[in-house]
Amino acid sequence: MRGALRAEWTKLRTVPSTWWLLSAVSALTWALGAVATGAVSADQCPSPQECHEDTVKLSLTGIWLGQAAVAAFGVLAMSSEYGTGTIQATLAAVPGRGRVLAAKAAVVTGAALAAGMLAVLGSLLAGRFILSGNGFSSASLSFFEGPVLRAAVGTVLYLGLIALLSLGVATVVRDTAGAITTVLGLLYALPALVELVGDEKWQERIREWAPASAGLAVQATKNLDSVPIGPWSGLAVLGAWAGAGLLAGAAVFKLRDA
């Protein structure tokens, strides 16, 4: 297994798209977060005591864009090998297909978590600076408060699970464009269906089970009653999506020829 991990890490770090996409995770997350936090002001609240703005979730708004780069990264880790035909060399070097997929999952997740840590830390620091200038108390973004720490750690884990889901989908679909379209559809189109569904019960169910809306519930630090699902429960739902994607990918990977 150690050899498979070393091989997958070597492939990953020597491909230029890896560094571009991982850099894009931070850049997109920081940019959208800065725009979102810069657009609000404490002056819009009736009083400091009545200001219910979730400044932590607001600072982490950029994850909605950053996750697209993570999805592309997870997909390319597998689909690029099918596109270039190098998957045959990979399987010749490591005949155990389960080991190949496990090694890919490990290095992809590790890289996504590292990029996620930079994205989240940068977003919270930028949010603290911008929101303080807009009249919000910097104490609301104290990194060591329980809800803030949970939102930060949960968001990093969210990106890791998105990478795993994307890898699983790519293993099933094998085509880069098709896999990216599928993952982005799950992340963006599925929550958008809420606006097209008239039944409130079904609206609630979609919010609870769509991977993005459920997983990002972990960012909420205020008004938890308005969140469709609990923070950790929502992350568990995304974990189920990622697990199902990887299991489907593993089954297809073993049954189909390279």
SULZIZI-V215423 format. One record per residue. N is the residue number from 1. RES is the residue in one small letter. D_FIRST is the distance of its C-alpha to the first C-alpha in Angstrom with 2 decimals. Layout:
N|RES|D_FIRST + N|RES|D_FIRST
This chain:
1|m|0.00 + 2|r|3.80 + 3|g|5.40 + 4|a|5.09 + 5|l|6.22 + 6|r|8.63 + 7|a|9.87 + 8|e|10.62 + 9|w|12.27 + 10|t|14.20 + 11|k|15.44 + 12|l|16.41 + 13|r|18.31 + 14|t|20.10 + 15|v|21.64 + 16|p|25.02 + 17|s|25.12 + 18|t|22.31 + 19|w|24.60 + 20|w|27.68 + 21|l|26.39 + 22|l|25.00 + 23|s|28.35 + 24|a|30.17 + 25|v|28.69 + 26|s|30.53 + 27|a|33.55 + 28|l|34.28 + 29|t|33.77 + 30|w|36.03 + 31|a|38.63 + 32|l|39.18 + 33|g|39.09 + 34|a|41.73 + 35|v|43.89 + 36|a|43.68 + 37|t|44.55 + 38|g|47.24 + 39|a|48.96 + 40|v|49.84 + 41|s|52.36 + 42|a|53.51 + 43|d|56.99 + 44|q|56.09 + 45|c|55.89 + 46|p|59.13 + 47|s|58.43 + 48|p|55.54 + 49|q|55.56 + 50|e|55.43 + 51|c|52.66 + 52|h|49.80 + 53|e|47.59 + 54|d|43.90 + 55|t|43.28 + 56|v|39.59 + 57|k|38.86 + 58|l|41.12 + 59|s|39.24 + 60|l|35.96 + 61|t|37.59 + 62|g|35.75 + 63|i|32.53 + 64|w|34.26 + 65|l|33.94 + 66|g|30.73 + 67|q|28.78 + 68|a|29.72 + 69|a|27.85 + 70|v|24.74 + 71|a|25.12 + 72|a|25.47 + 73|f|22.42 + 74|g|20.22 + 75|v|21.88 + 76|l|21.60 + 77|a|17.84 + 78|m|17.83 + 79|s|21.46 + 80|s|21.83 + 81|e|19.49 + 82|y|21.75 + 83|g|24.76 + 84|t|24.04 + 85|g|22.55 + 86|t|19.40 + 87|i|17.36 + 88|q|18.27 + 89|a|16.82 + 90|t|13.50 + 91|l|13.46 + 92|a|14.78 + 93|a|12.00 + 94|v|9.21 + 95|p|11.47 + 96|g|9.68 + 97|r|11.33 + 98|g|10.12 + 99|r|6.49 + 100|v|8.55 + 101|l|10.83 + 102|a|8.78 + 103|a|7.34 + 104|k|11.03 + 105|a|12.40 + 106|a|10.91 + 107|v|12.22 + 108|v|15.32 + 109|t|16.19 + 110|g|15.90 + 111|a|18.11 + 112|a|20.47 + 113|l|20.92 + 114|a|21.76 + 115|a|24.22 + 116|g|25.56 + 117|m|26.35 + 118|l|28.37 + 119|a|30.08 + 120|v|31.08 + 121|l|32.22 + 122|g|34.21 + 123|s|35.76 + 124|l|36.90 + 125|l|38.33 + 126|a|40.13 + 127|g|41.33 + 128|r|42.72 + 129|f|44.60 + 130|i|45.96 + 131|l|46.90 + 132|s|48.63 + 133|g|50.73 + 134|n|51.55 + 135|g|52.97 + 136|f|50.08 + 137|s|49.36 + 138|s|46.31 + 139|a|45.79 + 140|s|44.53 + 141|l|41.40 + 142|s|40.70 + 143|f|36.93 + 144|f|37.16 + 145|e|39.02 + 146|g|37.16 + 147|p|37.57 + 148|v|36.71 + 149|l|33.56 + 150|r|32.53 + 151|a|33.30 + 152|a|31.35 + 153|v|28.18 + 154|g|28.51 + 155|t|28.95 + 156|v|25.79 + 157|l|23.88 + 158|y|25.88 + 159|l|24.56 + 160|g|20.92 + 161|l|21.73 + 162|i|23.60 + 163|a|20.61 + 164|l|18.59 + 165|l|21.70 + 166|s|22.13 + 167|l|18.65 + 168|g|19.35 + 169|v|22.82 + 170|a|21.78 + 171|t|19.44 + 172|v|22.53 + 173|v|25.15 + 174|r|23.42 + 175|d|26.46 + 176|t|26.44 + 177|a|30.02 + 178|g|29.83 + 179|a|26.71 + 180|i|28.16 + 181|t|31.48 + 182|t|30.05 + 183|v|28.24 + 184|l|31.27 + 185|g|33.51 + 186|l|31.76 + 187|l|31.97 + 188|y|35.49 + 189|a|37.41 + 190|l|36.72 + 191|p|38.23 + 192|a|41.09 + 193|l|42.03 + 194|v|43.44 + 195|e|46.42 + 196|l|47.13 + 197|v|47.08 + 198|g|50.43 + 199|d|49.52 + 200|e|48.60 + 201|k|46.53 + 202|w|44.33 + 203|q|44.15 + 204|e|42.85 + 205|r|40.30 + 206|i|38.93 + 207|r|38.65 + 208|e|36.85 + 209|w|34.32 + 210|a|33.84 + 211|p|30.43 + 212|a|32.01 + 213|s|35.15 + 214|a|33.45 + 215|g|30.57 + 216|l|32.97 + 217|a|35.19 + 218|v|33.12 + 219|q|35.04 + 220|a|38.41 + 221|t|40.08 + 222|k|43.62 + 223|n|45.40 + 224|l|42.59 + 225|d|45.06 + 226|s|45.04 + 227|v|41.27 + 228|p|40.47 + 229|i|37.69 + 230|g|36.62 + 231|p|34.23 + 232|w|31.29 + 233|s|32.17 + 234|g|32.04 + 235|l|28.58 + 236|a|27.53 + 237|v|29.05 + 238|l|26.97 + 239|g|23.86 + 240|a|25.01 + 241|w|25.42 + 242|a|21.93 + 243|g|20.49 + 244|a|22.78 + 245|g|21.82 + 246|l|18.08 + 247|l|18.93 + 248|a|21.36 + 249|g|18.98 + 250|a|16.37 + 251|a|19.36 + 252|v|20.77 + 253|f|17.61 + 254|k|17.32 + 255|l|21.10 + 256|r|22.15 + 257|d|21.88 + 258|a|20.39
